[in-house]
Amino acid sequence: MRGFVLVELLIALAILSIVFFYLTPVSINIFKPKKNLDVDKLNSIVQLAYKKAKRSGLPQVIWGLKGSNNIHFNKKLFYISKDVFDVKVNSLYQDTEKYIFFVYPTGIMDKVSFTLFGDKKIVSYPLLLRFEIE
């Protein structure tokens, strides 16, 4: 008789399932959108400010200058990849070159919207203490 024995088919199926088990995470990572380093950097700054605000009981100031990629918090300088073109804090455009927003000990922050050169827009979610790309 020609054909496959049930045991041979089961072994082939087991080998295929092991191969697919190892290839699936690789294929998922290929199609996953890349993380945005600017958003990650802003989120880490906000988390640092929140921890300090919670310890001290005082709002913490984060500030920067339009036209630069520098963001200042707690006498430290952080960099994002592109220069900040425009900023809105609590839905108001900042008229001066310097922008300021606060992170409060209650776990909220000012609503901030960054427009970076190249028309990339990053907005904050004040109740979540997070930034996301819009």
Secondary structure, 3 states (H helix, E strand, C coil): CCCCCHHHHHHHHHHHHHHHHHHHHHHHHHHCCCCCHHHHHHHHHHHHHHHHHHHHCCCEEEEEECCCCEEEECCEEEECCCCEEEEEECCEECCCCEEEEEECCCCCECCEEEEECCCEEEEEECCCCEEEEC
